[in-house]
Amino acid sequence: MGGTILNMITVAIGSTLGLLIGGRLPHKIQESVVTGLGLVTLFVGFSNAGQTGNVIIPLISLLIGVIVGELLNLDAALERLAGWLQRRFAASGGAGAAPEETANDARARFITGFVTASLVFCIGPLTFVGSIQDGMGLPIGFQQLAIKSVLDGFAGMAFAASFGVGVSFSILTVLVVQGGLALAGSVAGYFMSGPMVNEMTAVGGLLLIGLGLVLLDIKRPRMANFLPSLVVAPLLVALAGAVGINIYPFS
């Protein structure tokens, strides 16, 4: 859990610094910062998606995962959580809010910041592999999360400067997701094979590509509804292995 705690601290520091400077930045600079983050998110997403050894696995994982996510309506649930946090702790919009911002604008801004930062911070190979290995007590796991913590700190600063205080509350998501993975790693992380991690990483990359489209304001898919795909991918690999199917026939 040490890596998760470090990650929460860096996100808190980064988002606080972003809140302090965000209100002083012109709107066009805030837009350009988000565009830059979107471009980098796309790059990381394509890089991670290339980890797959058989594109059929991410394809099936996405289709099954998004059906489950849509039925559970995870995106709406995450937005409701963000809305409750905004009403409970930041009803006025928080630091960094524009003076002319209405209550509805502040709520939408808070939700966008919370959801976007939560997805960026909690999707990716460093999150899953690092957290699981950290839970297993492996030094490399903490090292990976330390690297991720530095990156998330700077990303949190940029996000908070543009989206406001909602980004700060993403530390709750980091605690739940990375903490949960660390606990899982302490119990069953050693069951994760290389192909399982690779396919989960590839699916995470595709989700990051979708998130990049949101940041670039190209399309606004309900990315939270795709999150079950991250669980489906390693399960498909395990199932294929159990029935003797070679998922990498050309390797």
Buried (B, 14 or more C-beta within 10 A) or exposed (E): BEBBBBBBEBBBBBBBBBBBEBBEBEEEEBEEBBBEBBEBBBEBBBEBBEBBBBEEBBBBBBEBBBBBBBEBBBBEEBBEBBBEBBEEEBEEBBBBBBEEBEEEEBBBBBBBBBBBBBBBBBBBBBBBBBBBBBBBEBEEBBBBBBEBBEBBBBBBBBBBBBBBBBBBBBBBBBBEBBBEBBBBBBEEBEEBEEBBBBBBBBBBBBBBBBBBBBBBEEEEBBBBBBBBBBBBBBBBBBEBBEEEEEBEEEE
